[in-house]
Amino acid sequence: MNLFDWDFAAPTPSDMGDHDVPPASARLTGKRVALLVTGGIAAMKTPQIARGLRRHGADVVAFVSTDALRYVAREALEWACLGQVVDGLTWRAEHLSDDAPFDAYLVAPATHNTIAKMAAGIGDTLVTSALISALGRMEQGRTRILVAPTMHGSMHNAQLVENSRKLAAQGVQFIAPRDAYGKHNLPDTAVICTAVGRALSESALRGKRIMVTAGPTPVPIDGVRRIVNRFRGRLGADIAEELTWRGADVELLLGDGAWRPSAPMQVTIARTYDDYRDMVLDRVGKGLFAGVFSAGVADYRPTQVVDGKIVSGAGEYPLMLAPTEKVIDLAMAANPQMHTVAFKYLEKVTEEELIRVAAKRLDRAGLVVATRGEDTRGRDQRALMVRNDSVTPVDGKARIASAIADYLEGLAGTLPRQIAAE
């Protein structure tokens, strides 16, 4: 028996029904999304998009053009959306959605033809008629429209750019296509879902520049070997993902050797401690609303780094280590206006001792996320959110990430009043 041979065992029992989707989050709970499917070959992927949106809690209704049904089966979309597909203009006027308005309209895939008709105000099909109504609702601030351009590269011409810019100026959001094989391809489902979430976010963090650091910061011994700790950056990635969904402009600075997140976000790899320090100071110098410093930064480095590779088998090789600079201190000194979230990790101490040590950082950081080694096991983690006025325990990486985002959201929401008071 090998990896590829079935042993004829039955599947593991599950409580999920045939139409259920494994939940990813509740970020789109209560939101209604109209999925407008036009006539491109990428329409075959739209059931995955519908289920992806549902995984985050959205209710999805599919509107399809006649050509779209050449590439995706009606039954597949009905199964994915849990409802009848709308494929024509009827007396019910589903395209106007008066009885149950949509929070967002997602055109995926969006053909060259559909984009041109949108820009010209032509409503000669179900999809384009629905978009005329959607544009009116968008102008009234009652909905969002997202478009995922998907087409052969030869169709990228001046008319496409002109029409897209015209619509973007009206407020239509264009999701960047996946660039491959000389074509504008449909983005991954996770990218589309995140784009919808960002478009619907009402968070005070929308548009705020935030840096999140995570993972180890290796220090070299020679040209091949390096010292690295065991931290892999999963919590930092969760924080960056949560902030990204809320609409912040987030960059995750991830140390080399860390786990690479699959969720869509801007990730920059810091190969060494020196790279990490320089990148942090560069971002801070350009202005940040907040810095979340969850990286497991190297505390020591070899006093001498060998150029090349140390010969193997030469016996003992003693290392002399010297302390590194505290990058978070350099960053806070470079930009005192930046809101700082610091982290403190200890092992074999009581929670009271952990809080006492973490509180020392509150002289310059507004929030310290304090954790103990014995409270961290994979996705399970317990953290103490230490502030000047409170200590709040939070369990689970996702909840910790949400609590940090809530804290920063509160700062962003009160910022205008603070400025006015001054």
C-alpha positions, 0 to 999 in steps of 0.5 A: 500500500502506498500514498496513491492506492485506496485501501477501500476504507469509508470516509470519516463521518461528518455532521456536515450536510451535502450543501454545507460548507466548512466555515472559515470565518463570520466576516460576511455574516448577514451580507448578501452578495449578487454573483454576476456571471458572464460568458467567459470560460472562467465561469466554470470556476464560479461555484467555487467562488459562491462556496468561498463567499458562503464559507465566510457567512455570505448569502449568495445569489447567482445572476447568469448570462446566456453565454455563461451557461455554456461554461457552468451548469445551472445545477452546479451554481444552484447547488453552490448558492443554495438557491435558484439561479436567475437567468432572465428578466422576469416580472419579479424584477430580481435584477432590481433587488428591491425586496432584498437589496444586495450589499455587494455585486461581484462580476466574476468573470467580467468580460471585455464586452460586459465592462464596455456595456457597464461604462456605456450604460447599456442594459440589454441583458439580465446581467447588464440590467442588474448592473445599471441598477447596481450603479445607481445604488452605488451612487446612493451609497447603498451597495458596492460593485466589484469587477474581476476582469478575465480575458485573453491578453490580446483583448487588453486594449485602450478601450478596456483601460478607458472603460475601466478607468471611467468605472473606477472613477465612479466608485467601481472596484476592480480586483486585480486579475491573476497574470499568467500565460499572457491572460487576465485570469480569474483570481484565486477564490481567497483573493476574491473573498478578501476583496469583497470583505475589504469593500464591505468593511466599515472599519475605522482601519480602512486605508490605514498603513500598518506593519506586522512583523512575524517569524524568526530573524536569522543571524548567519554563522557563515555563508551557509549556516545560521542561528534561528529560533522555532517561531514560525509566524502563524499568529502574525499572519493571522493578525495581518489577515484580520487587519487586511479584511478590515480594509487596512493597508497591511504589510507582513514582514516575515522572517526567512524560515517562517511558515508561509501564509496562504491567505492573500496579503502583502508579504515581504521576506526578511532574510536576516536580522539585518534585513529585518532591522533595515526594513522595519526602519524603512517602513517606520520612516515612511509613516505608519499608523501602527506597528505590530511587533510579533516577530521572534527577533534574534537577541544575539548574533555571532561576533564574527561571521565567516565568509564562505563555509566553515569546513565540516568535521573540524571538531568543536567550533566555539561561538562568541555571541553579542546582543543585537539592537532592540529593533522595536526600540529603534522603531518607536524612537524613529516614529513616536506617533506610531501606535505600537503593539508589542509582544512578550514571551516567557517560559516557566513563569506564573501569569503574575510574573508575565504581567509584571514583565510585560507591563514594563513595555507599556512606557511606550507601547499601548498594548503588550500581548503576553504569552507563555510557552506552556500556553502555546500549542499549535493553533491553541494559544492563550495570551494576556492583553496587557494595557495600562488600565486592564489585563484581558485573557484571550484564547486562540490565535484567531481571537487574539488577532481579532482582539489586536485589530479591535484595539487598533480600530478603537484608536483609529476611531477616536483619533479625529476627536483626539486631534480636535481636542488638541 
